[in-house]
C-alpha cells in the first residue's frame, strides 16, 4: 500500500466497552468492533463526524492501537474529540503514561 493510499484511510482509536463506564462514555456513542482483537468499542458521535469524509475506516481499541503507533504517526483530533478524550483519560488511568 502506498503512502497516498494510507492517507485515504481513517484509523479511529476508541475505548473498549469493558474499560469504559458511566460518564466516560460520550452521549450518543455506538458500539462497534475493534478490527484487531474483535472486542467491543465505543465510537462517539464526534469521532464518526470526524471520519465521515473517508471511504475507508478502521476501528481500533486503545490497547491494540498503542503498539501500532510510530514516532511519525499522524494524529488528527477535532476539538470535540479532544474534550471526549481528556474526559476519558481523566477517569481511566489503566493505560499508563505516554512519552
C-alpha positions in Angstrom: 0.0 0.0 0.0 1.4 3.4 -0.9 1.6 6.4 1.3 -1.1 8.0 -0.8 -3.4 5.1 -0.1 -2.7 5.3 3.7 -3.7 9.0 3.6 -7.2 7.9 2.5 -7.8 5.6 5.4 -9.1 6.8 8.7 -7.9 5.0 11.8 -10.2 5.6 14.7 -8.9 4.7 18.1 -11.7 4.1 20.7 -12.1 2.9 24.2 -13.2 -0.7 24.9 -16.7 -1.2 26.2 -15.2 -3.4 29.0 -12.9 -0.5 30.1 -15.4 2.4 29.9 -18.1 3.2 32.4 -20.7 5.9 33.1 -19.7 9.4 32.4 -16.6 8.4 30.3 -18.9 7.3 27.5 -19.9 10.2 25.3 -23.7 10.7 24.9 -24.9 9.1 21.6 -21.9 6.7 21.3 -22.4 3.4 19.5 -20.7 0.1 19.9 -18.6 -1.3 17.1 -15.9 -4.0 17.0 -12.1 -3.5 17.1 -10.6 -4.5 13.8 -7.7 -6.3 15.5 -8.9 -8.1 18.7 -12.7 -8.1 17.9 -13.5 -6.5 21.3 -16.5 -4.2 21.5 -15.5 -0.5 21.5 -17.4 2.8 22.0 -17.4 5.2 19.0 -18.6 8.7 19.8 -20.7 10.9 17.5 -17.8 13.4 17.3 -15.5 10.6 16.1 -18.0 9.4 13.5 -18.3 13.0 12.3 -14.5 13.4 12.1 -14.1 10.4 9.7 -17.3 10.9 7.7 -15.3 12.0 4.6 -13.2 8.9 4.5 -14.4 6.0 2.4 -12.3 3.5 4.4 -12.3 3.5 8.1 -10.5 1.2 10.5 -11.6 1.0 14.2 -9.1 0.0 16.9 -9.3 -0.2 20.6 -6.7 1.7 22.6 -4.7 -1.4 23.6 -4.5 -2.6 20.0 -3.6 0.9 18.7 -0.7 1.6 21.2 1.8 -0.9 19.7 1.0 0.3 16.1 1.9 3.9 16.9 5.2 5.0 15.4 7.2 8.2 16.1 6.0 9.7 12.8 2.3 8.7 13.2 -0.1 11.5 12.3 -3.0 12.2 14.7 -5.9 14.5 14.0 -8.5 15.2 16.6 -11.3 17.7 16.4 -11.9 19.9 19.4 -14.9 17.8 20.5 -12.9 14.6 20.2 -10.1 16.2 22.4 -12.7 17.0 25.1 -14.1 13.5 25.0 -10.6 12.0 25.1 -9.5 14.2 28.0 -12.6 13.3 30.0 -12.0 9.6 29.3 -8.3 9.7 30.3 -9.1 11.6 33.5 -11.5 8.9 34.5 -9.5 5.8 33.3 -5.8 5.6 34.2 -5.4 2.0 33.2 -3.2 2.7 30.1 -0.3 4.2 32.0 1.7 7.2 30.8 2.6 8.1 27.2 6.0 9.5 26.3 
